[in-house]
Amino acid sequence: ANAADAPLSVAPQGGGVNPDKAVALTLNSGNSRISPNQARSRHGFRETIEMNPPIVMAAFGTTTGALATYACIDTRIRQRFPDHEIVWTCSSRMVRDRIKKHKNIDMIHPHEALRRLQAQKHEWAVVQSVHFLAGHEFYRLIEEARGEKIRTAIGLPLLSSVADYQRVGTALAPLIASRLPDEAMVLVGHGTDHPSWASYLALQHLLRERFGERLFVGCVEEYPEADEVVARVAAAGFDKVCLIPFMLVAGVHFREDLMGEDDDSWKSRFAAAGIEVAAVDQGIGMLPAISDILADHIAAALDVVLENRGEWKKCPPGSRFKAASPVRYPLLFRLPMVSTPVIGWTIFRMRSWISAGKATWLRGNGRRSVPGIT
Protein backbone atom coordinates (compact mmCIF):
# COMPACT_ATOMS: atom_id res chain seq x y z
CA ALA A 1 0.00 0.00 0.00
CA ASN A 2 1.17 3.55 -0.63
CA ALA A 3 1.85 6.07 2.10
CA ALA A 4 -1.59 7.64 1.86
CA ASP A 5 -3.21 4.34 2.71
CA ALA A 6 -0.85 3.37 5.51
CA PRO A 7 -2.50 2.87 8.92
CA LEU A 8 -2.34 5.79 11.29
CA SER A 9 0.03 5.43 14.21
CA VAL A 10 -1.57 5.02 17.63
CA ALA A 11 1.31 6.71 19.42
CA PRO A 12 1.98 10.46 19.24
CA GLN A 13 4.88 11.59 17.07
CA GLY A 14 8.13 10.71 18.78
CA GLY A 15 6.20 8.63 21.30
CA GLY A 16 6.53 4.88 21.11
CA VAL A 17 3.51 4.34 23.35
CA ASN A 18 2.15 0.85 23.78
CA PRO A 19 -1.14 0.71 21.78
CA ASP A 20 -2.93 -1.06 24.64
CA LYS A 21 -1.99 1.71 27.05
CA ALA A 22 -2.76 4.41 24.52
CA VAL A 23 -6.22 3.10 23.81
CA ALA A 24 -6.98 2.53 27.50
CA LEU A 25 -7.41 6.27 27.95
CA THR A 26 -9.83 6.31 25.05
CA LEU A 27 -11.88 3.32 26.11
CA ASN A 28 -12.23 4.63 29.65
CA SER A 29 -13.47 8.02 28.43
CA GLY A 30 -17.00 6.99 29.36
CA ASN A 31 -16.02 7.56 33.00
CA SER A 32 -15.11 11.20 32.39
CA ARG A 33 -17.57 14.04 32.26
CA ILE A 34 -17.58 16.73 29.62
CA SER A 35 -20.29 19.23 30.46
CA PRO A 36 -22.57 20.18 27.57
CA ASN A 37 -22.72 23.74 26.38
CA GLN A 38 -25.66 25.29 28.19
CA ALA A 39 -27.50 28.59 27.93
CA ARG A 40 -30.31 30.24 29.83
CA SER A 41 -33.28 31.03 27.66
CA ARG A 42 -34.84 34.48 27.47
CA HIS A 43 -38.15 32.83 28.35
CA GLY A 44 -36.93 32.20 31.89
CA PHE A 45 -36.36 28.45 31.82
CA ARG A 46 -33.17 26.47 31.39
CA GLU A 47 -32.52 25.00 27.98
CA THR A 48 -29.67 22.67 27.03
CA ILE A 49 -28.05 23.56 23.74
CA GLU A 50 -25.52 20.91 22.77
CA MET A 51 -23.66 22.00 19.71
CA ASN A 52 -21.32 19.00 19.96
CA PRO A 53 -23.28 15.95 21.11
CA PRO A 54 -21.19 13.00 22.35
CA ILE A 55 -20.43 10.12 19.99
CA VAL A 56 -20.78 6.54 21.25
CA MET A 57 -18.81 4.03 19.20
CA ALA A 58 -20.66 0.71 19.50
CA ALA A 59 -18.59 -2.36 18.59
CA PHE A 60 -19.35 -6.01 19.19
CA GLY A 61 -15.77 -6.54 20.31
CA THR A 62 -13.19 -9.25 19.92
CA THR A 63 -10.92 -10.98 22.41
CA THR A 64 -7.68 -10.52 20.46
CA GLY A 65 -6.01 -7.61 18.75
CA ALA A 66 -8.97 -5.27 19.05
CA LEU A 67 -7.42 -2.47 21.09
CA ALA A 68 -4.81 -1.43 18.53
CA THR A 69 -7.46 -1.42 15.79
CA TYR A 70 -9.90 0.57 17.94
CA ALA A 71 -7.09 3.04 18.70
CA CYS A 72 -6.44 3.47 14.98
CA ILE A 73 -10.12 4.14 14.27
CA ASP A 74 -10.39 6.37 17.34
CA THR A 75 -7.47 8.53 16.17
CA ARG A 76 -9.12 9.07 12.81
CA ILE A 77 -12.53 9.85 14.32
CA ARG A 78 -11.07 12.36 16.78
CA GLN A 79 -9.27 14.12 13.96
CA ARG A 80 -12.61 14.50 12.17
CA PHE A 81 -14.64 15.50 15.26
CA PRO A 82 -12.21 17.19 17.67
CA ASP A 83 -14.93 18.99 19.67
CA HIS A 84 -16.99 15.89 20.47
CA GLU A 85 -16.65 13.49 23.36
CA ILE A 86 -15.92 9.99 22.00
CA VAL A 87 -16.96 7.00 24.09
CA TRP A 88 -16.09 3.43 23.05
CA THR A 89 -18.42 0.62 24.05
CA CYS A 90 -18.59 -3.14 23.59
CA SER A 91 -21.83 -5.10 23.34
CA SER A 92 -20.30 -8.54 23.99
CA ARG A 93 -20.22 -9.43 27.68
CA MET A 94 -17.62 -12.15 27.09
CA VAL A 95 -15.31 -9.71 25.34
CA ARG A 96 -15.73 -7.09 28.08
CA ASP A 97 -14.82 -9.65 30.76
CA ARG A 98 -11.82 -10.85 28.76
CA ILE A 99 -10.47 -7.32 28.20
CA LYS A 100 -10.94 -6.53 31.88
CA LYS A 101 -9.08 -9.67 32.92
CA HIS A 102 -6.14 -9.43 30.52
CA LYS A 103 -5.83 -5.67 29.90
CA ASN A 104 -7.46 -4.25 33.03
CA ILE A 105 -9.61 -1.96 30.90
CA ASP A 106 -13.26 -1.37 31.77
CA MET A 107 -15.28 -1.54 28.57
CA ILE A 108 -18.92 -0.56 28.99
CA HIS A 109 -22.07 -1.62 27.18
CA PRO A 110 -23.73 0.92 24.83
CA HIS A 111 -26.77 1.31 27.08
CA GLU A 112 -24.48 1.99 30.05
CA ALA A 113 -22.76 4.76 28.11
CA LEU A 114 -26.10 6.30 27.14
CA ARG A 115 -27.30 6.26 30.74
CA ARG A 116 -24.12 7.96 31.93
CA LEU A 117 -24.46 10.63 29.27
CA GLN A 118 -28.10 11.17 30.16
CA ALA A 119 -27.12 11.52 33.83
CA GLN A 120 -24.63 14.19 32.72
CA LYS A 121 -27.59 16.13 31.27
CA HIS A 122 -26.81 15.46 27.64
CA GLU A 123 -29.95 15.77 25.57
CA TRP A 124 -28.66 13.98 22.44
CA ALA A 125 -26.03 11.40 21.57
CA VAL A 126 -24.89 9.88 18.30
CA VAL A 127 -24.48 6.10 18.44
CA GLN A 128 -22.20 4.90 15.66
CA SER A 129 -22.42 1.24 14.73
CA VAL A 130 -18.99 -0.33 14.30
CA HIS A 131 -20.55 -3.29 12.50
CA PHE A 132 -20.14 -4.27 8.87
CA LEU A 133 -23.77 -5.05 8.08
CA ALA A 134 -27.22 -4.08 9.29
CA GLY A 135 -27.67 -7.48 10.91
CA HIS A 136 -28.70 -8.85 14.29
CA GLU A 137 -26.26 -6.75 16.31
CA PHE A 138 -27.19 -3.53 14.56
CA TYR A 139 -30.92 -3.94 15.12
CA ARG A 140 -30.30 -4.97 18.72
CA LEU A 141 -28.33 -1.75 19.12
CA ILE A 142 -31.28 0.27 17.79
CA GLU A 143 -33.66 -1.36 20.27
CA GLU A 144 -31.31 -0.72 23.18
CA ALA A 145 -30.86 2.94 22.22
CA ARG A 146 -34.60 3.34 21.82
CA GLY A 147 -35.11 2.13 25.38
CA GLU A 148 -32.97 4.89 26.91
CA LYS A 149 -34.16 8.35 27.92
CA ILE A 150 -31.48 10.24 26.04
CA ARG A 151 -32.38 11.02 22.42
CA THR A 152 -30.16 9.25 19.89
CA ALA A 153 -29.29 9.30 16.21
CA ILE A 154 -27.85 6.02 14.93
CA GLY A 155 -24.95 5.98 12.48
CA LEU A 156 -25.31 3.26 9.83
CA PRO A 157 -22.95 0.25 9.59
CA LEU A 158 -19.96 0.16 7.25
CA LEU A 159 -21.79 -1.32 4.25
CA SER A 160 -25.01 0.66 3.91
CA SER A 161 -25.02 2.18 0.42
CA VAL A 162 -23.58 1.42 -2.99
CA ALA A 163 -21.06 4.21 -2.39
CA ASP A 164 -19.93 2.46 0.80
CA TYR A 165 -19.24 -0.78 -1.08
CA GLN A 166 -17.31 1.12 -3.73
CA ARG A 167 -15.27 2.98 -1.13
CA VAL A 168 -14.37 -0.31 0.52
CA GLY A 169 -13.09 -1.40 -2.89
CA THR A 170 -10.99 1.76 -3.07
CA ALA A 171 -9.58 1.03 0.39
CA LEU A 172 -8.62 -2.50 -0.68
CA ALA A 173 -7.19 -1.48 -4.08
CA PRO A 174 -3.55 -0.95 -2.99
CA LEU A 175 -3.56 -4.29 -1.18
CA ILE A 176 -4.99 -6.18 -4.14
CA ALA A 177 -2.70 -4.41 -6.58
CA SER A 178 0.33 -5.54 -4.56
CA ARG A 179 -0.48 -9.21 -5.16
CA LEU A 180 0.37 -11.29 -8.23
CA PRO A 181 -2.12 -10.94 -11.10
CA ASP A 182 -2.60 -14.72 -11.36
CA GLU A 183 -3.50 -15.01 -7.65
CA ALA A 184 -7.12 -15.31 -6.55
CA MET A 185 -8.16 -12.81 -3.85
CA VAL A 186 -10.64 -14.18 -1.30
CA LEU A 187 -12.26 -11.86 1.24
CA VAL A 188 -13.54 -13.88 4.18
CA GLY A 189 -16.17 -12.26 6.42
CA HIS A 190 -17.85 -13.49 9.56
CA GLY A 191 -21.19 -14.33 7.95
CA THR A 192 -24.73 -14.12 9.30
CA ASP A 193 -28.11 -15.84 9.19
CA HIS A 194 -29.82 -12.43 9.19
CA PRO A 195 -31.54 -11.41 5.91
CA SER A 196 -28.58 -9.07 5.38
CA TRP A 197 -26.47 -12.14 4.42
CA ALA A 198 -26.95 -11.15 0.78
CA SER A 199 -24.67 -8.15 1.41
CA TYR A 200 -21.70 -10.47 0.92
CA LEU A 201 -22.91 -11.38 -2.56
CA ALA A 202 -23.48 -7.70 -3.36
CA LEU A 203 -19.94 -6.97 -2.17
CA GLN A 204 -18.49 -9.65 -4.47
CA HIS A 205 -20.50 -8.35 -7.42
CA LEU A 206 -19.40 -4.72 -6.96
CA LEU A 207 -15.76 -5.61 -6.27
CA ARG A 208 -15.63 -7.82 -9.36
CA GLU A 209 -16.71 -4.85 -11.45
CA ARG A 210 -13.46 -3.23 -10.35
CA PHE A 211 -11.01 -6.10 -9.86
CA GLY A 212 -12.33 -8.74 -12.22
CA GLU A 213 -13.04 -12.45 -11.80
CA ARG A 214 -10.07 -13.05 -9.48
CA LEU A 215 -12.09 -11.59 -6.58
CA PHE A 216 -14.15 -13.93 -4.36
CA VAL A 217 -16.08 -13.35 -1.13
CA GLY A 218 -16.81 -16.05 1.45
CA CYS A 219 -17.92 -16.38 5.08
CA VAL A 220 -16.72 -18.28 8.12
CA GLU A 221 -20.34 -18.95 9.04
CA GLU A 222 -23.31 -19.33 6.69
CA TYR A 223 -23.34 -18.90 2.91
CA PRO A 224 -21.03 -18.78 1.00
CA GLU A 225 -18.91 -21.09 3.15
CA ALA A 226 -15.41 -22.48 2.64
CA ASP A 227 -16.25 -25.54 0.49
CA GLU A 228 -18.33 -23.40 -1.88
CA VAL A 229 -15.57 -20.81 -2.32
CA VAL A 230 -12.78 -23.43 -2.71
CA ALA A 231 -14.77 -25.12 -5.47
CA ARG A 232 -15.32 -21.81 -7.29
CA VAL A 233 -11.64 -20.82 -7.07
CA ALA A 234 -10.53 -24.24 -8.33
CA ALA A 235 -13.09 -24.19 -11.14
CA ALA A 236 -11.76 -20.76 -12.23
CA GLY A 237 -8.31 -22.35 -12.70
CA PHE A 238 -6.36 -20.54 -9.97
CA ASP A 239 -3.48 -22.38 -8.27
CA LYS A 240 -2.67 -19.55 -5.83
CA VAL A 241 -4.95 -17.75 -3.42
CA CYS A 242 -4.56 -14.90 -0.94
CA LEU A 243 -6.97 -14.84 2.01
CA ILE A 244 -7.97 -11.40 3.26
CA PRO A 245 -9.90 -11.28 6.57
CA PHE A 246 -12.89 -9.05 5.81
CA MET A 247 -13.18 -8.26 9.48
CA LEU A 248 -12.38 -5.25 11.62
CA VAL A 249 -9.73 -7.28 13.49
CA ALA A 250 -7.78 -10.34 12.39
CA GLY A 251 -8.48 -12.24 15.60
CA VAL A 252 -9.58 -15.73 16.51
CA HIS A 253 -11.41 -16.31 13.23
CA PHE A 254 -8.27 -15.49 11.29
CA ARG A 255 -5.90 -17.61 13.39
CA GLU A 256 -8.13 -20.63 13.76
CA ASP A 257 -10.80 -20.65 11.04
CA LEU A 258 -8.74 -19.20 8.19
CA MET A 259 -5.12 -20.14 8.88
CA GLY A 260 -5.44 -22.93 11.44
CA GLU A 261 -3.63 -26.22 10.99
CA ASP A 262 -6.68 -28.45 11.43
CA ASP A 263 -8.41 -30.01 8.45
CA ASP A 264 -11.45 -27.70 8.67
CA SER A 265 -9.56 -24.43 8.20
CA TRP A 266 -9.72 -22.51 4.93
CA LYS A 267 -5.98 -22.92 4.53
CA SER A 268 -6.19 -26.72 4.79
CA ARG A 269 -9.16 -26.94 2.42
CA PHE A 270 -7.41 -24.91 -0.28
CA ALA A 271 -4.23 -26.94 0.24
CA ALA A 272 -6.24 -30.16 -0.16
CA ALA A 273 -7.47 -28.82 -3.52
CA GLY A 274 -3.87 -28.24 -4.61
CA ILE A 275 -4.01 -24.45 -4.24
CA GLU A 276 -1.13 -22.53 -2.64
CA VAL A 277 -2.29 -20.26 0.19
CA ALA A 278 -1.06 -16.85 1.38
CA ALA A 279 -2.84 -14.44 3.72
CA VAL A 280 -3.01 -10.85 4.90
CA ASP A 281 -2.56 -10.92 8.67
CA GLN A 282 -4.49 -7.79 9.66
CA GLY A 283 -8.15 -6.75 9.55
CA ILE A 284 -9.39 -3.93 7.40
CA GLY A 285 -10.03 -1.81 10.49
CA MET A 286 -6.42 -0.64 10.26
CA LEU A 287 -7.09 1.02 6.89
CA PRO A 288 -7.77 4.77 7.34
CA ALA A 289 -10.29 4.73 4.50
CA ILE A 290 -12.50 2.37 6.52
CA SER A 291 -12.51 4.81 9.44
CA ASP A 292 -13.40 7.58 7.00
CA ILE A 293 -16.56 5.73 5.93
CA LEU A 294 -17.62 5.41 9.57
CA ALA A 295 -16.81 9.10 10.08
CA ASP A 296 -19.12 10.03 7.20
CA HIS A 297 -21.89 7.98 8.79
CA ILE A 298 -21.31 9.84 12.06
CA ALA A 299 -21.58 13.14 10.20
CA ALA A 300 -24.90 12.02 8.67
CA ALA A 301 -26.21 11.12 12.14
CA LEU A 302 -25.10 14.51 13.48
CA ASP A 303 -27.08 16.13 10.67
CA VAL A 304 -30.15 14.27 11.92
CA VAL A 305 -29.56 15.72 15.39
CA LEU A 306 -29.33 19.23 13.98
CA GLU A 307 -32.47 18.83 11.90
CA ASN A 308 -34.47 17.53 14.85
CA ARG A 309 -33.37 20.50 16.94
CA GLY A 310 -34.40 22.93 14.22
CA GLU A 311 -30.82 24.00 13.54
CA TRP A 312 -31.01 24.44 9.79
CA LYS A 313 -28.47 27.24 9.50
CA LYS A 314 -25.58 26.44 7.17
CA CYS A 315 -22.20 26.90 8.79
CA PRO A 316 -18.67 27.33 7.42
CA PRO A 317 -16.56 24.15 7.14
CA GLY A 318 -15.06 23.17 10.46
CA SER A 319 -17.58 25.17 12.49
CA ARG A 320 -20.82 23.40 11.67
CA PHE A 321 -21.85 22.69 15.23
CA LYS A 322 -20.40 25.83 16.81
CA ALA A 323 -22.04 28.31 14.48
CA ALA A 324 -25.43 26.63 14.25
CA SER A 325 -28.04 28.50 16.29
CA PRO A 326 -31.26 26.79 17.35
CA VAL A 327 -34.59 28.27 16.33
CA ARG A 328 -36.34 29.85 19.31
CA TYR A 329 -39.95 28.90 19.73
CA PRO A 330 -42.43 30.51 22.16
CA LEU A 331 -43.02 28.70 25.40
CA LEU A 332 -46.47 27.63 24.25
CA PHE A 333 -45.03 25.43 21.49
CA ARG A 334 -42.51 23.83 23.83
CA LEU A 335 -45.24 22.39 26.04
CA PRO A 336 -46.00 18.66 25.83
CA MET A 337 -48.54 17.38 23.33
CA VAL A 338 -51.20 17.52 26.03
CA SER A 339 -51.28 21.30 25.44
CA THR A 340 -53.20 20.82 22.17
CA PRO A 341 -56.48 19.54 23.72
CA VAL A 342 -56.09 22.04 26.56
CA ILE A 343 -55.86 24.93 24.10
CA GLY A 344 -58.85 23.60 22.16
CA TRP A 345 -60.93 23.29 25.31
CA THR A 346 -59.98 26.83 26.39
CA ILE A 347 -61.01 28.33 23.03
CA PHE A 348 -64.31 26.44 23.16
CA ARG A 349 -65.08 27.69 26.67
CA MET A 350 -64.11 31.27 25.80
CA ARG A 351 -66.53 31.18 22.89
CA SER A 352 -69.27 29.94 25.19
CA TRP A 353 -68.52 32.66 27.72
CA ILE A 354 -68.59 35.35 25.03
CA SER A 355 -71.91 34.03 23.68
CA ALA A 356 -73.44 33.97 27.16
CA GLY A 357 -72.23 37.52 27.82
CA LYS A 358 -73.69 38.81 24.56
CA ALA A 359 -77.08 37.21 25.25
CA THR A 360 -77.13 38.83 28.70
CA TRP A 361 -76.32 42.24 27.18
CA LEU A 362 -79.15 41.91 24.66
CA ARG A 363 -81.69 41.07 27.36
CA GLY A 364 -80.42 43.90 29.53
CA ASN A 365 -81.02 46.37 26.71
CA GLY A 366 -84.59 45.25 26.10
CA ARG A 367 -83.78 43.37 22.93
CA ARG A 368 -84.70 39.83 22.18
CA SER A 369 -81.94 37.34 21.30
CA VAL A 370 -82.72 35.33 18.20
CA PRO A 371 -82.13 31.55 18.53
CA GLY A 372 -79.02 30.49 16.64
CA ILE A 373 -77.53 34.00 16.68
CA THR A 374 -74.74 34.66 19.19
N, C-alpha and C positions, 0 to 999 in steps of 0.2 A: 504494500500500500504506500501511496505517496505521503508526504509530510502533512498535507492538509487533512488526510483521513486517519492520521495516527491518533491513538487514544490519548486523552488528556491525562496529565500527571496528577495524581492525588495529592502529592506533597507540594508545598509552596516552592518557588524557585529558590534553589540553593539549600533546600531543606533536607530531604532524605528521611522523611517521616514514614513510619510504618503505616501502611494503608489501614490496618485494623484500628490503630490508635487514632488516625486522622478521621476516620468515619465515625468513631465512637462519639465524638462531639456532635456530629450531625444527627446521628440516630437518637441521641438523648435530648435533642432540642425540644421534644415534646414536654420536657419537664420545666423548661424556661418559660417566662412570661414576657411577651412583648405587648404592651398596652396598645389598644387600637386608638387611632386618631379620633378624638371626640370633640364635639362642639355643643354649645348651649344655644338652643333655638330661640328666635325672637318671640315665639309664641309662649315661652315661659316653661317649657318642659324639656327634659334632656333627650337628646337625639344622638345616636351613635352613627358617625359617618366614617366608615372604613374605606379609605381609598386604596388600601393595599391588603385585601383579605388574605389570611394565611392559606398555604397550599399544603395539603396532606397527600403525600405520595403513598399509595396503597399497593404494596407488592404481596404476592403469595409467600415468597421467601424460599430459600434453599439452605441446606445445612452445610454446604461447602462453597467456598469461593465467592460468596455473595457480597461481602462487605467491600471489597475492592471495586467490584462492578457498581454497587450502589454509590460509592464515593465518586466514581467517574461520572455517573449520571448526575449526582448531586452538584458537582462542580459546574457542570454545564447549565443546569437549571438555575443555579444561583447567579451565574453570569447573566442569564436572560432576565431574571426577576430579582434584582438585588435588594429591592425594598420590601420584599415579602418574607414572612416567616415560613420556613420549610420544615415540615415534620414528616419523618419517615415512619411508616407503620408496616406491620407484617400480619397477615390474616391467619397464617398457619400456627397453631398452638405448639406443635411439635418443633417447628423451626425456632420459635421464640424461646422455648425451653433449652434447645440445643445451643443457641447463641449465648444465652445467659450462662450456661454451664461452662462453655469452652472459651468464650470471649469476655464474659462478665459485662455484657451490654444488655440493657433493658430495652427490648423492642416492645412496642405497644400495639394493640389491635386498633384498626381504624375507628371503631366506635368509641374506644377509650380516648383517642386523640380528639375526636369531635366533642366529647363531653368536657374535656379539659378546656378546649377553646371556648365552648359555650359558657363555662364557669368563669372564664376570663373576660366575659362580656362581648365576645365577638358575635356579630350578627350573622355574618356569612363566612363560609369557607369553601375553597375549591378542593375537591377530592379527585386526584389524578390517578386513574387506573394504570398500574405498571404491569398490565397483562397484554398478551399478544392478540387475543381474540375476545369478542363479546360472548364469552361462554358462561359456564356455571359460576365461576368466581366473580366475574364482572356483575352479573345480575344479583348475586348475593350481596355484593358491595352496595349496589343501588338500594336494596331493601334495608340494609343496615343504616345507611345514611338517611333514608326516609324516616326511620324510626327515631332519629335524634331531634332535639329541639332546635339546634342551630340550622339555619338555612344553608343548603349546599348546591353547588353546581358540579356536575360530574364530568371530568375529562375522559374522552373516549379512549379505548385501547389502541395499541400500536397500529393494527391493521383495521381501519374503519372506512376508508374510502379508496377509490382507485388510485388517487394521488399518493396515498400512504404506501400502497403496494409498489408503485413505481419508484418512490423514494427509497424504499428498502432495497430495491434492485440497484439504485445508484450507490447506496452505501456498500453493497456487496461487490460492486464492479471492480474495484482495485484488487480485491482478494481473488476473484475469479480470473481476472486477467493475468494474475501472477502464476497461475497453474498452466500445465501443458495443454495445448489445444486438443489433444486426443484423449484427455482424461475426463471422465464423467464427473459432474459435480452434483452431490446429493445433499440437500438440506434436510436435516432430520429434526422435526419438532416433537413436542410432547404428545400431541394428539388429544382428542376429546370425543365423548359420545353426545355432546350437545349438538343441536342442529347447526351450529357454526362450524362443524367439522369440514364443511365444503370450502371453507376459507383456504385450506391447504391446497385444494385443487385449483382454486382461483389464483393462488400465489404461483403455482407451477405454470399455469397458462400465461400469466403476465410476464413472468421471468423468462419463459421460453421465447416470447416475442422479442426479447432483448438479447438473450444469450444463446438461443438456438436449442437444438434437441439434446445437447449434452447436459441440460439442467433437469434434475429430478427432485421431487419433494416427497418425503415419507414421514412416518410418525412412529414413535416408540410404542404408543398405545393407539388402538383403533386404526381405521383405514386412512391411508394406505400403509400397511405394515411392511416389515422387513422382507418377507418372502416375495411379496408383490413387487417391491422395488428392485430386488436382486434379479428377479426374472426379467423385468423390463430393461434393466441395464445390460444384462447378458444378451437379450434379444436384439438390442441396438448395436451389438458388436464391440462394446468397450471391454478392454482388458485391464484398465486402470480406473480407479475411482478415488475421489477425495470426499470424505465425510465432513460436513460443516454442521455443527450443532446449532440449529435454529432455535436457540434458547437464550434467555438473558444471560445465564451463567452456565459455563461448561462444568457441571457438577457431577452428581452421582449418575445421572442418566448417561453422561458422556463417558465416564470411566468404566461403568459396568455394562450398560445396555449397548453402547456404540463400540467401545474399544476393549471390552472385557475379553478374557481368554477362554471363557466357557463357550460351548457349542452354540448357544442361543444368541450370542452377541452379533451385531451387524458385521463386525470385522470378520468373525469366523464364518458367517454365512456367505459373504462375498469371497472369502478365501476358498471355501468349499466349491464355489462355482468357477474357480480358476481366475479370479479377478484380484489384482494387486490393490492393496488398500493403504491410503494415506489419510490424514485427518488434520483439521484445524483445531487446536487445543484451547480455544477461548470462545466464549459466547459472544453474540453480536451486541450485547449490552455495553461492551467496551468501545464500540464505534460511535464517535461523536454525532454522526448523522442520525443515529437511532434516538439519541437524547433530544436532538432537534425536533424530531417528529412529535415526541411527547411534549416538548415545550410549546409547540404550536397548538396542541390539543389543550394545554393549560391556558394559553392565550384565548382560545375560543370559549372555554368555560368562564374565564374572567369577563369576557364580553357579555355573557349571559347574566352575570352578576350585575354589571353596569346597567344593562337594559332593564332588569327587574327593579333596580333602584331609581329608574328614571333618569339616569345620567347619560344622556344622548350626546352631550357636547363632544365634538372632535378635539383631540389634543395633539400637540406636537409629538413627534417620535421621542420616546424615552421619558415622556412625562404624562402618559395616558391617564394614570390613576391619580396623579398629584393634581393635575389641572382640572379634571372633571369635577363639575359642581352639581350636586343633586338639585332637582327641581323641588321648590318649596310649595307644599300644598297647605291650604287652610286646615285648621284643627278639625273641622267638621269631617273632611274627607279622610282623616287619619283614624277616625273611630272604627271600631270593629263593624262587621257586616250587620250586626243587630241594629245599627243606627238607621238603616233604610226603612224597616217597618215603623220604627219610632217616629221618624220624620213624617212618614205617610199618615200615621195616626194623628200627629200634631196638626198637620194641615187640615185633615178632615174635621177635627174638633174646632179649629179656629173658624172654619167655614160655617159650622153649625152655630158657633157663638155669634158670629157676625149676622147670620140670618135671624137668630132669635132677637138680637138687639134691634135690627131694622124693623121687625114686626112690632116690637114694643113701641118704637118711635112712631110708627104709623098709627097705632091705636091711641097713643097719647096725644096725637094731633087731630083726632077726630076723623081719621081716614080709615077706610076699610081695606085690610090686606086681601089681595086676590089669591086664592089657592094656586099653588104652583109658581107664584112670583115671589122671589126673595130679595 
